[in-house]
Amino acid sequence: MVEDRDLLDTVHFTGRVSDEELLEILSTADICVNPDRPSEMNDISTMIKIMEYMGLGKPIVQFDSKEGRFSAQEASL
């Protein structure tokens, strides 16, 4: 899909990275995104990425869910 849309110079899939590299990459983000669509499971589960985003003090955009609102509070839109 990336190649079909001519985005190879913009999108890079890293695969698995170390915790240190993950934090280094996330630290460069202005806004973090949780792409998980609402479901029965994630409506009652906090995804680790939300805690990582919050730990770095990043604003978060995510679908509306009960747990998302509770976990992220005012950090999420």
N, CA, C and O atoms as a GROMACS GRO file, in nm:
protein
  308
    1MET      N    1   0.081  -0.118   0.000
    1MET     CA    2   0.000   0.000   0.000
    1MET      C    3   0.087   0.126   0.000
    1MET      O    4   0.057   0.222  -0.071
    2VAL      N    5   0.192   0.125   0.079
    2VAL     CA    6   0.282   0.240   0.085
    2VAL      C    7   0.344   0.264  -0.053
    2VAL      O    8   0.351   0.378  -0.099
    3GLU      N    9   0.387   0.157  -0.116
    3GLU     CA   10   0.447   0.170  -0.248
    3GLU      C   11   0.342   0.215  -0.350
    3GLU      O   12   0.370   0.301  -0.434
    4ASP      N   13   0.223   0.157  -0.345
    4ASP     CA   14   0.115   0.194  -0.438
    4ASP      C   15   0.080   0.342  -0.429
    4ASP      O   16   0.041   0.403  -0.528
    5ARG      N   17   0.094   0.397  -0.310
    5ARG     CA   18   0.058   0.538  -0.289
    5ARG      C   19   0.179   0.631  -0.295
    5ARG      O   20   0.172   0.749  -0.260
    6ASP      N   21   0.291   0.575  -0.339
    6ASP     CA   22   0.414   0.652  -0.356
    6ASP      C   23   0.458   0.722  -0.227
    6ASP      O   24   0.490   0.841  -0.227
    7LEU      N   25   0.457   0.646  -0.118
    7LEU     CA   26   0.494   0.701   0.013
    7LEU      C   27   0.622   0.640   0.069
    7LEU      O   28   0.651   0.658   0.187
    8LEU      N   29   0.698   0.570  -0.014
    8LEU     CA   30   0.818   0.503   0.035
    8LEU      C   31   0.918   0.600   0.098
    8LEU      O   32   0.993   0.561   0.188
    9ASP      N   33   0.921   0.725   0.052
    9ASP     CA   34   1.014   0.822   0.109
    9ASP      C   35   0.961   0.885   0.238
    9ASP      O   36   1.031   0.961   0.303
   10THR      N   37   0.836   0.853   0.275
   10THR     CA   38   0.771   0.912   0.391
   10THR      C   39   0.746   0.813   0.503
   10THR      O   40   0.757   0.848   0.621
   11VAL      N   41   0.711   0.689   0.468
   11VAL     CA   42   0.671   0.589   0.566
   11VAL      C   43   0.781   0.484   0.579
   11VAL      O   44   0.831   0.431   0.480
   12HIS      N   45   0.817   0.455   0.705
   12HIS     CA   46   0.919   0.353   0.732
   12HIS      C   47   0.866   0.258   0.838
   12HIS      O   48   0.834   0.300   0.949
   13PHE      N   49   0.858   0.130   0.806
   13PHE     CA   50   0.815   0.029   0.901
   13PHE      C   51   0.940  -0.029   0.967
   13PHE      O   52   1.021  -0.093   0.901
   14THR      N   53   0.954  -0.007   1.096
   14THR     CA   54   1.076  -0.048   1.165
   14THR      C   55   1.078  -0.194   1.204
   14THR      O   56   1.185  -0.254   1.219
   15GLY      N   57   0.960  -0.254   1.219
   15GLY     CA   58   0.956  -0.387   1.278
   15GLY      C   59   0.979  -0.372   1.428
   15GLY      O   60   0.959  -0.264   1.483
   16ARG      N   61   1.020  -0.477   1.493
   16ARG     CA   62   1.043  -0.475   1.638
   16ARG      C   63   1.161  -0.384   1.670
   16ARG      O   64   1.265  -0.391   1.605
   17VAL      N   65   1.145  -0.299   1.771
   17VAL     CA   66   1.254  -0.213   1.817
   17VAL      C   67   1.269  -0.228   1.968
   17VAL      O   68   1.176  -0.272   2.037
   18SER      N   69   1.384  -0.191   2.019
   18SER     CA   70   1.408  -0.198   2.163
   18SER      C   71   1.324  -0.091   2.235
   18SER      O   72   1.275   0.002   2.172
   19ASP      N   73   1.308  -0.106   2.366
   19ASP     CA   74   1.235  -0.007   2.445
   19ASP      C   75   1.300   0.130   2.433
   19ASP      O   76   1.232   0.232   2.423
   20GLU      N   77   1.432   0.133   2.434
   20GLU     CA   78   1.505   0.259   2.425
   20GLU      C   79   1.477   0.329   2.292
   20GLU      O   80   1.452   0.449   2.288
   21GLU      N   81   1.482   0.251   2.183
   21GLU     CA   82   1.456   0.309   2.051
   21GLU      C   83   1.311   0.355   2.039
   21GLU      O   84   1.283   0.458   1.979
   22LEU      N   85   1.219   0.278   2.096
   22LEU     CA   86   1.078   0.315   2.093
   22LEU      C   87   1.057   0.450   2.161
   22LEU      O   88   0.990   0.537   2.105
   23LEU      N   89   1.115   0.469   2.279
   23LEU     CA   90   1.100   0.596   2.350
   23LEU      C   91   1.166   0.710   2.274
   23LEU      O   92   1.116   0.823   2.274
   24GLU      N   93   1.278   0.682   2.211
   24GLU     CA   94   1.346   0.784   2.131
   24GLU      C   95   1.257   0.828   2.014
   24GLU      O   96   1.246   0.947   1.986
   25ILE      N   97   1.194   0.732   1.948
   25ILE     CA   98   1.106   0.763   1.834
   25ILE      C   99   0.981   0.837   1.883
   25ILE      O  100   0.944   0.940   1.826
   26LEU      N  101   0.916   0.784   1.987
   26LEU     CA  102   0.794   0.848   2.038
   26LEU      C  103   0.820   0.989   2.088
   26LEU      O  104   0.732   1.075   2.080
   27SER      N  105   0.939   1.014   2.140
   27SER     CA  106   0.973   1.147   2.192
   27SER      C  107   0.970   1.254   2.083
   27SER      O  108   0.955   1.372   2.114
   28THR      N  109   0.983   1.215   1.958
   28THR     CA  110   0.983   1.312   1.848
   28THR      C  111   0.842   1.347   1.802
   28THR      O  112   0.824   1.440   1.723
   29ALA      N  113   0.741   1.274   1.848
   29ALA     CA  114   0.603   1.296   1.803
   29ALA      C  115   0.543   1.419   1.869
   29ALA      O  116   0.568   1.447   1.986
   30ASP      N  117   0.462   1.491   1.792
   30ASP     CA  118   0.388   1.605   1.847
   30ASP      C  119   0.255   1.557   1.905
   30ASP      O  120   0.210   1.607   2.008
   31ILE      N  121   0.192   1.461   1.838
   31ILE     CA  122   0.064   1.405   1.880
   31ILE      C  123   0.072   1.254   1.860
   31ILE      O  124   0.124   1.208   1.758
   32CYS      N  125   0.022   1.178   1.954
   32CYS     CA  126   0.021   1.032   1.942
   32CYS      C  127  -0.120   0.984   1.909
   32CYS      O  128  -0.219   1.046   1.950
   33VAL      N  129  -0.128   0.874   1.837
   33VAL     CA  130  -0.256   0.822   1.789
   33VAL      C  131  -0.276   0.680   1.838
   33VAL      O  132  -0.186   0.596   1.831
   34ASN      N  133  -0.395   0.654   1.887
   34ASN     CA  134  -0.437   0.518   1.920
   34ASN      C  135  -0.540   0.477   1.815
   34ASN      O  136  -0.655   0.521   1.821
   35PRO      N  137  -0.500   0.394   1.717
   35PRO     CA  138  -0.591   0.360   1.608
   35PRO      C  139  -0.690   0.248   1.640
   35PRO      O  140  -0.767   0.206   1.554
   36ASP      N  141  -0.689   0.199   1.764
   36ASP     CA  142  -0.776   0.087   1.801
   36ASP      C  143  -0.922   0.130   1.800
   36ASP      O  144  -0.964   0.217   1.876
   37ARG      N  145  -0.999   0.068   1.712
   37ARG     CA  146  -1.142   0.097   1.707
   37ARG      C  147  -1.210   0.040   1.831
   37ARG      O  148  -1.164  -0.059   1.887
   38PRO      N  149  -1.318   0.104   1.873
   38PRO     CA  150  -1.388   0.054   1.991
   38PRO      C  151  -1.432  -0.092   1.975
   38PRO      O  152  -1.481  -0.133   1.870
   39SER      N  153  -1.411  -0.168   2.079
   39SER     CA  154  -1.455  -0.307   2.082
   39SER      C  155  -1.486  -0.342   2.227
   39SER      O  156  -1.454  -0.266   2.318
   40GLU      N  157  -1.546  -0.456   2.247
   40GLU     CA  158  -1.578  -0.499   2.383
   40GLU      C  159  -1.452  -0.508   2.468
   40GLU      O  160  -1.452  -0.472   2.586
   41MET      N  161  -1.342  -0.558   2.408
   41MET     CA  162  -1.218  -0.575   2.484
   41MET      C  163  -1.152  -0.441   2.517
   41MET      O  164  -1.121  -0.415   2.633
   42ASN      N  165  -1.131  -0.354   2.416
   42ASN     CA  166  -1.057  -0.232   2.447
   42ASN      C  167  -1.143  -0.126   2.514
   42ASN      O  168  -1.091  -0.022   2.555
   43ASP      N  169  -1.274  -0.150   2.527
   43ASP     CA  170  -1.357  -0.059   2.604
   43ASP      C  171  -1.332  -0.075   2.754
   43ASP      O  172  -1.368   0.013   2.833
   44ILE      N  173  -1.271  -0.188   2.794
   44ILE     CA  174  -1.241  -0.212   2.935
   44ILE      C  175  -1.093  -0.237   2.961
   44ILE      O  176  -1.055  -0.276   3.072
   45SER      N  177  -1.008  -0.216   2.860
   45SER     CA  178  -0.864  -0.242   2.874
   45SER      C  179  -0.784  -0.119   2.835
   45SER      O  180  -0.813  -0.054   2.734
   46THR      N  181  -0.683  -0.088   2.913
   46THR     CA  182  -0.592   0.021   2.879
   46THR      C  183  -0.477  -0.036   2.797
   46THR      O  184  -0.407  -0.127   2.843
   47MET      N  185  -0.456   0.016   2.679
   47MET     CA  186  -0.347  -0.030   2.595
   47MET      C  187  -0.216   0.030   2.645
   47MET      O  188  -0.213   0.147   2.686
   48ILE      N  189  -0.110  -0.046   2.643
   48ILE     CA  190   0.020  -0.001   2.692
   48ILE      C  191   0.064   0.126   2.621
   48ILE      O  192   0.125   0.214   2.683
   49LYS      N  193   0.034   0.137   2.492
   49LYS     CA  194   0.078   0.255   2.418
   49LYS      C  195   0.021   0.384   2.479
   49LYS      O  196   0.087   0.488   2.474
   50ILE      N  197  -0.099   0.378   2.537
   50ILE     CA  198  -0.158   0.497   2.600
   50ILE      C  199  -0.073   0.540   2.719
   50ILE      O  200  -0.047   0.659   2.738
   51MET      N  201  -0.029   0.445   2.799
   51MET     CA  202   0.056   0.477   2.913
   51MET      C  203   0.191   0.531   2.867
   51MET      O  204   0.246   0.622   2.929
   52GLU      N  205   0.245   0.476   2.758
   52GLU     CA  206   0.372   0.526   2.704
   52GLU      C  207   0.355   0.670   2.656
   52GLU      O  208   0.439   0.755   2.685
   53TYR      N  209   0.248   0.696   2.583
   53TYR     CA  210   0.221   0.832   2.535
   53TYR      C  211   0.210   0.928   2.652
   53TYR      O  212   0.269   1.036   2.652
   54MET      N  213   0.132   0.887   2.753
   54MET     CA  214   0.112   0.974   2.869
   54MET      C  215   0.241   0.994   2.947
   54MET      O  216   0.268   1.104   2.996
   55GLY      N  217   0.321   0.888   2.958
   55GLY     CA  218   0.449   0.899   3.028
   55GLY      C  219   0.542   1.000   2.963
   55GLY      O  220   0.626   1.060   3.030
   56LEU      N  221   0.526   1.019   2.833
   56LEU     CA  222   0.607   1.117   2.760
   56LEU      C  223   0.539   1.254   2.754
   56LEU      O  224   0.592   1.348   2.696
   57GLY      N  225   0.420   1.263   2.815
   57GLY     CA  226   0.348   1.390   2.816
   57GLY      C  227   0.292   1.430   2.682
   57GLY      O  228   0.279   1.549   2.653
   58LYS      N  229   0.258   1.333   2.599
   58LYS     CA  230   0.208   1.361   2.464
   58LYS      C  231   0.056   1.369   2.461
   58LYS      O  232  -0.012   1.292   2.530
   59PRO      N  233   0.000   1.461   2.382
   59PRO     CA  234  -0.144   1.459   2.361
   59PRO      C  235  -0.181   1.337   2.276
   59PRO      O  236  -0.101   1.291   2.194
   60ILE      N  237  -0.303   1.287   2.296
   60ILE     CA  238  -0.345   1.161   2.232
   60ILE      C  239  -0.476   1.183   2.158
   60ILE      O  240  -0.567   1.249   2.207
   61VAL      N  241  -0.483   1.126   2.039
   61VAL     CA  242  -0.608   1.120   1.964
   61VAL      C  243  -0.648   0.974   1.958
   61VAL      O  244  -0.568   0.888   1.920
   62GLN      N  245  -0.773   0.945   1.995
   62GLN     CA  246  -0.818   0.806   1.992
   62GLN      C  247  -0.970   0.802   1.978
   62GLN      O  248  -1.039   0.900   2.001
   63PHE      N  249  -1.019   0.684   1.939
   63PHE     CA  250  -1.162   0.664   1.934
   63PHE      C  251  -1.219   0.675   2.075
   63PHE      O  252  -1.148   0.650   2.173
   64ASP      N  253  -1.344   0.713   2.084
   64ASP     CA  254  -1.409   0.727   2.214
   64ASP      C  255  -1.436   0.589   2.274
   64ASP      O  256  -1.501   0.505   2.211
   65SER      N  257  -1.386   0.568   2.393
   65SER     CA  258  -1.414   0.443   2.466
   65SER      C  259  -1.415   0.476   2.616
   65SER      O  260  -1.353   0.573   2.660
   66LYS      N  261  -1.485   0.395   2.691
   66LYS     CA  262  -1.494   0.416   2.835
   66LYS      C  263  -1.355   0.417   2.899
   66LYS      O  264  -1.321   0.508   2.974
   67GLU      N  265  -1.275   0.316   2.869
   67GLU     CA  266  -1.141   0.305   2.928
   67GLU      C  267  -1.048   0.414   2.877
   67GLU      O  268  -0.967   0.467   2.952
   68GLY      N  269  -1.060   0.447   2.749
   68GLY     CA  270  -0.977   0.554   2.693
   68GLY      C  271  -1.000   0.686   2.762
   68GLY      O  272  -0.906   0.758   2.794
   69ARG      N  273  -1.127   0.719   2.786
   69ARG     CA  274  -1.160   0.842   2.857
   69ARG      C  275  -1.108   0.840   2.999
   69ARG      O  276  -1.056   0.940   3.048
   70PHE      N  277  -1.121   0.724   3.066
   70PHE     CA  278  -1.077   0.713   3.205
   70PHE      C  279  -0.924   0.720   3.214
   70PHE      O  280  -0.870   0.796   3.295
   71SER      N  281  -0.855   0.643   3.133
   71SER     CA  282  -0.708   0.637   3.140
   71SER      C  283  -0.641   0.767   3.101
   71SER      O  284  -0.555   0.817   3.173
   72ALA      N  285  -0.680   0.823   2.989
   72ALA     CA  286  -0.612   0.940   2.938
   72ALA      C  287  -0.667   1.071   2.994
   72ALA      O  288  -0.600   1.174   2.988
   73GLN      N  289  -0.786   1.068   3.048
   73GLN     CA  290  -0.847   1.190   3.105
   73GLN      C  291  -0.838   1.304   3.006
   73GLN      O  292  -0.881   1.290   2.892
   74GLU      N  293  -0.782   1.417   3.047
   74GLU     CA  294  -0.777   1.536   2.962
   74GLU      C  295  -0.663   1.531   2.859
   74GLU      O  296  -0.652   1.622   2.776
   75ALA      N  297  -0.580   1.429   2.863
   75ALA     CA  298  -0.471   1.417   2.765
   75ALA      C  299  -0.522   1.369   2.631
   75ALA      O  300  -0.451   1.376   2.531
   76SER      N  301  -0.645   1.320   2.629
   76SER     CA  302  -0.700   1.261   2.507
   76SER      C  303  -0.812   1.344   2.449
   76SER      O  304  -0.888   1.411   2.521
   77LEU      N  305  -0.821   1.338   2.319
   77LEU     CA  306  -0.929   1.405   2.247
   77LEU      C  307  -1.004   1.304   2.164
   77LEU      O  308  -1.099   1.339   2.095
   0.00000   0.00000   0.00000
